């Protein structure tokens, strides 16, 4: 009887490129959770490099996912400029994709790019790009990104002293999602109502005290 002995951590990579990508993805996320940031970046970079020659939707999904995860990892290091550059790479390569899994990665990249830009006019422009591209989407994963973009845009406008514009954005969010039953959307609705009420209260106090 043939007995095979495997040494943990020394298994050869799967020959199938997609299986290889999945394995590297699992490794990268595990390394990120363990705080091994450089190794996580290496894993996500490897996925992109190994699958870049393939143009079908499945391989492109794992490329886009790897870029997104690499951007998140760079953000965890505080390397915002590098993080944004990776999201831009993702948007350039996959921004016109029509498949839902790829569209979700694009929307998430836009949302995270806006967050990385901080409370700035540039961030608002990125949120607007997300709303333009996905504002009429009916799929829940994309609706979640739209709701988050509206909420973040409202917060950013409020931080820039544009309370009236922020309230208008919260109203837009409420008009779109107030009757939603999905928990992620209900959470954004609740937060938007809370911040809208706070801005309205502050506005009334300003009017009262001049």
Helices and strands as residue ranges (DSSP letters): H 17-33, H 37-51, H 57-76, H 80-94, H 100-116, H 121-134, H 140-159, H 163-177, H 183-209
